[in-house]
Amino acid sequence: MKLHHLQGYIQSVYLAEYPEKLLLLDGCSRADISMLKQFIQGELKRPLSDLKVLVVTHMHPDHAGAAHKLKAITGCKIVTSNVSGHWYSGVEGKLMHMTDILLAKWVAHRLKKPNRVITYPRKLKADMCLGEGEYLPGFDDWRVLETQGHTDRDLSLHHIPTDRIYVADLMVKVKGHYIPPFPVFYPNRYRASLEKIRLLNPASLALAHGGEVSPSQAEYDHLVSLAPRKPTTHLRSLKAMLKKQIKKIF
């Protein structure tokens, strides 16, 4: 297995290459589709049909945005977490979906990326739902880990032979420091997920935002100290901002 680390629109993209097949570790952004097509066909000289499995670790725009279109193009199977229901369900879910797309566009602007269409369906049509300890279909060297907290359905992927784990958004590396992601809907689950990864003590971690890293125990400790004790969500952030503005006025 050769793991290719590609620079996506606003996140790292990890493509695992095997002699007869390809595995995409996350559903990417809709803006990443042309880059992936060029890499597979141009750089690897492989047909797009070699992409057999695509994992959606959670439903944010840079992790699920390309899933359905890539399946239509390549015929790959979509794998996601074994959690019932849709993350963006109901009226609140619709609003959160739009907010997450706007946040992704804001990140792209901060990174000085050109404006791209990144809209995507808020409901995922997966071919298979997997839980803790199960192995990816056709790729039994990759084991699924449940690392919830950022959302209610976050997955990480452990490549057993090389002892590296793709943790998606479990942590973010900014200016050389590890910080929790935004949002964190389930702080207790988030802290438990950090501890799970720490105890596994893998050779390296692959981050969606920060590349491949090997945090020290001191860096884990610092990250845990930063982990929120209460949910940090869109609605709570908006309420805090409005409260601050009202205090300024009155």
C-alpha positions as CSV (number, residue, x, y, z in Angstrom):
1,M,0.0,0.0,0.0
2,K,1.2,3.5,-0.9
3,L,-0.6,6.4,0.8
4,H,-0.6,9.5,-1.4
5,H,-1.0,12.8,0.5
6,L,-2.7,15.3,-1.9
7,Q,-3.5,19.0,-1.2
8,G,-7.3,19.4,-1.6
9,Y,-9.3,22.6,-1.8
10,I,-9.2,23.3,2.0
11,Q,-8.0,20.0,3.4
12,S,-5.6,17.1,2.9
13,V,-6.7,14.3,0.7
14,Y,-5.4,10.7,1.3
15,L,-5.5,8.2,-1.5
16,A,-4.3,4.6,-0.8
17,E,-2.9,2.9,-3.8
18,Y,-2.8,-0.9,-4.3
19,P,-1.8,-2.8,-7.4
20,E,-5.4,-3.5,-8.5
21,K,-7.4,-0.9,-6.5
22,L,-7.6,2.5,-4.9
23,L,-9.1,3.6,-1.6
24,L,-10.1,7.2,-0.8
25,L,-9.9,7.8,3.0
26,D,-12.5,10.6,3.0
27,G,-15.3,12.1,0.8
28,C,-13.4,15.3,0.1
29,S,-14.9,18.6,-1.2
30,R,-16.8,18.9,-4.4
31,A,-14.0,21.2,-5.5
32,D,-11.5,18.3,-5.3
33,I,-13.1,16.1,-8.0
34,S,-11.1,17.5,-10.9
35,M,-7.9,17.3,-9.0
36,L,-8.5,13.6,-8.1
37,K,-9.5,12.7,-11.6
38,Q,-6.2,14.3,-12.9
39,F,-4.1,12.5,-10.3
40,I,-5.6,9.1,-10.8
41,Q,-5.6,9.3,-14.6
42,G,-2.6,11.6,-15.2
43,E,-0.2,10.8,-12.4
44,L,-1.0,7.2,-11.6
45,K,-2.1,6.3,-15.1
46,R,-5.0,4.3,-13.7
47,P,-8.6,4.2,-14.8
48,L,-11.1,5.9,-12.5
49,S,-12.9,2.6,-12.1
50,D,-9.9,1.5,-9.9
51,L,-11.4,3.6,-7.1
52,K,-13.3,0.9,-5.2
53,V,-14.1,2.4,-1.9
54,L,-14.6,5.9,-0.6
55,V,-15.1,6.6,3.2
56,V,-17.1,9.5,4.5
57,T,-15.8,10.1,8.1
58,H,-18.5,12.7,8.8
59,M,-20.8,14.9,6.9
60,H,-19.0,18.3,6.6
61,P,-18.4,19.8,3.2
62,D,-14.7,18.9,3.0
63,H,-15.3,15.3,4.0
64,A,-18.6,14.4,2.2
65,G,-18.9,16.9,-0.5
66,A,-17.5,14.8,-3.4
67,A,-18.9,11.4,-2.3
68,H,-22.0,11.1,-4.5
69,K,-20.4,12.6,-7.6
70,L,-17.3,10.4,-7.3
71,K,-19.5,7.3,-7.0
72,A,-21.3,8.3,-10.2
73,I,-18.0,8.8,-12.0
74,T,-16.1,5.8,-10.7
75,G,-18.7,3.3,-9.5
76,C,-17.0,3.1,-6.0
77,K,-18.8,2.1,-2.9
78,I,-19.5,4.7,-0.2
79,V,-18.8,3.6,3.4
80,T,-19.7,5.6,6.5
81,S,-20.4,5.2,10.2
82,N,-23.1,2.9,11.6
83,V,-25.2,5.7,13.1
84,S,-28.9,6.0,12.4
85,G,-30.5,9.0,10.8
86,H,-29.0,11.9,8.9
87,W,-26.6,14.5,10.5
88,Y,-28.4,17.3,8.7
89,S,-31.9,16.3,9.4
90,G,-34.9,18.6,10.0
91,V,-35.1,22.4,9.8
92,E,-32.1,22.9,12.1
93,G,-30.1,20.5,10.0
94,K,-30.9,22.4,6.8
95,L,-29.7,25.6,8.5
96,M,-26.5,23.9,9.8
97,H,-25.8,22.4,6.4
98,M,-25.9,25.9,4.8
99,T,-23.8,27.3,7.6
100,D,-21.2,24.6,7.2
101,I,-20.9,25.4,3.5
102,L,-20.5,29.1,4.3
103,L,-17.8,28.2,6.9
104,A,-16.0,26.1,4.3
105,K,-16.1,29.0,1.8
106,W,-14.7,31.3,4.6
107,V,-11.8,28.9,5.2
108,A,-11.1,28.8,1.4
109,H,-11.1,32.6,1.4
110,R,-8.6,32.7,4.3
111,L,-6.4,30.3,2.4
112,K,-6.6,32.5,-0.7
113,K,-8.2,29.8,-2.7
114,P,-10.3,30.7,-5.8
115,N,-14.1,30.6,-5.3
116,R,-15.5,27.2,-6.2
117,V,-18.9,25.5,-6.1
118,I,-18.9,23.3,-3.0
119,T,-22.7,22.7,-2.5
120,Y,-23.5,19.0,-1.9
121,P,-26.5,16.9,-0.7
122,R,-27.2,17.1,3.0
123,K,-28.3,13.4,3.1
124,L,-25.7,10.7,2.3
125,K,-26.7,7.5,0.4
126,A,-24.1,5.1,1.7
127,D,-23.6,1.5,0.5
128,M,-22.3,0.2,3.8
129,C,-22.3,1.4,7.4
130,L,-19.5,0.2,9.7
131,G,-18.8,0.5,13.4
132,E,-15.9,0.1,15.8
133,G,-13.4,-2.7,14.9
134,E,-14.9,-3.6,11.6
135,Y,-12.8,-3.7,8.4
136,L,-13.2,-1.8,5.2
137,P,-14.7,-4.1,2.5
138,G,-12.0,-5.2,0.1
139,F,-9.4,-3.5,2.2
140,D,-9.0,-5.7,5.3
141,D,-5.8,-4.0,6.3
142,W,-7.9,-0.9,7.3
143,R,-9.8,-1.1,10.6
144,V,-12.6,1.4,11.6
145,L,-12.4,3.3,14.8
146,E,-15.3,5.4,16.2
147,T,-13.9,8.8,17.2
148,Q,-17.1,10.8,17.9
149,G,-17.3,14.2,19.4
150,H,-16.8,16.6,16.5
151,T,-20.1,15.2,15.4
152,D,-22.1,12.1,16.4
153,R,-20.7,9.9,13.6
154,D,-17.0,10.6,13.2
155,L,-14.8,7.7,12.0
156,S,-11.0,7.2,12.0
157,L,-9.2,4.6,9.9
158,H,-6.4,2.5,11.3
159,H,-4.0,1.0,8.8
160,I,-2.8,-2.0,10.8
161,P,0.4,-3.0,8.8
162,T,2.0,0.5,9.1
163,D,0.2,1.5,12.3
164,R,-0.9,4.9,11.0
165,I,-4.3,6.3,11.7
166,Y,-6.3,8.8,9.6
167,V,-8.2,10.8,12.2
168,A,-10.0,13.3,9.9
169,D,-10.9,16.3,12.1
170,L,-10.2,14.8,15.5
171,M,-7.5,17.4,15.9
172,V,-6.3,20.3,13.8
173,K,-2.7,21.6,13.5
174,V,-2.4,25.4,13.2
175,K,0.9,27.2,13.3
176,G,2.6,24.2,14.8
177,H,0.1,23.6,17.5
178,Y,-2.7,21.0,17.9
179,I,-6.2,22.4,18.7
180,P,-9.7,20.9,18.8
181,P,-11.9,21.2,15.8
182,F,-14.9,23.5,15.5
183,P,-17.6,22.5,16.2
184,V,-17.4,20.0,19.1
185,F,-21.0,18.8,19.7
186,Y,-20.2,16.1,22.2
187,P,-17.3,17.2,24.4
188,N,-17.3,14.0,26.6
189,R,-17.2,11.8,23.5
190,Y,-14.5,14.0,22.0
191,R,-12.2,13.7,25.1
192,A,-12.8,9.9,25.1
193,S,-11.9,9.7,21.4
194,L,-8.6,11.6,22.1
195,E,-7.8,9.2,24.8
196,K,-8.5,6.2,22.6
197,I,-6.1,7.4,20.0
198,R,-3.5,8.3,22.6
199,L,-3.7,4.8,24.1
200,L,-3.3,3.2,20.7
201,N,0.0,5.1,20.4
202,P,0.2,4.7,16.6
203,A,3.4,5.3,14.6
204,S,1.7,8.4,13.0
205,L,-1.5,10.3,12.5
206,A,-2.8,11.6,9.3
207,L,-4.8,14.8,9.8
208,A,-7.3,16.4,7.4
209,H,-5.9,19.7,8.5
210,G,-2.2,19.4,9.3
211,G,-0.8,16.5,7.3
212,E,0.9,13.4,8.8
213,V,2.2,14.0,12.3
214,S,3.3,12.2,15.5
215,P,2.2,14.2,18.5
216,S,4.1,13.8,21.7
217,Q,2.5,12.9,25.0
218,A,3.0,16.5,26.1
219,E,1.1,17.7,23.0
220,Y,-1.7,15.3,23.7
221,D,-1.9,16.6,27.2
222,H,-2.1,20.2,25.9
223,L,-4.8,19.2,23.4
224,V,-6.8,17.6,26.1
225,S,-6.5,20.8,28.2
226,L,-7.9,22.7,25.3
227,A,-10.8,20.3,24.7
228,P,-14.2,22.0,25.5
229,R,-16.2,20.9,28.6
230,K,-19.4,22.2,27.0
231,P,-20.5,21.9,23.4
232,T,-19.0,24.5,21.0
233,T,-21.6,24.7,18.2
234,H,-22.8,27.1,15.6
235,L,-25.9,28.1,17.7
236,R,-23.9,28.6,20.9
237,S,-21.3,30.7,19.1
238,L,-24.0,32.8,17.5
239,K,-25.7,33.4,20.9
240,A,-22.4,34.3,22.5
241,M,-21.6,36.8,19.7
242,L,-25.1,38.4,19.9
243,K,-24.8,38.6,23.7
244,K,-21.4,40.3,23.4
245,Q,-22.8,42.8,20.9
246,I,-25.9,43.6,23.0
247,K,-23.6,44.3,26.0
248,K,-21.6,46.8,23.9
249,I,-24.8,48.6,22.9
250,F,-26.3,48.8,26.4
